[in-house]
């Protein structure tokens, strides 16, 4: 019998960088849009309002995040279990690329 194939990752397409930033910002707990904007800026990946809310809509549609009840007219979002799994997988992939690229650069000197 063959090895079980992992579940297909959602295709975030050309919007994968903003989506990854949003997922990362939500990794430590729910946040509303303005808090995500502030954190993304502190990460060095500032998002425009349009980019943020486009990413939030896509991530919610893919069930990687979900909105919580509004608090003071602010709507916090949180990672779903699927979103946590997706973020872990993407970060592991990026770590492999970083390690590989770093080794290649060290060998090129």
Secondary structure, DSSP 8 states (H G I E B T S, - for coil): ------------GGGHHHHHHHHHHTTTS-B-HHHHHHHHHHHT----HHHHHHHHHHHHHTTSEEEEEEETTEEEEEE-HHHHHHHHHHHHHHHHHHHHHHHHHHHT-
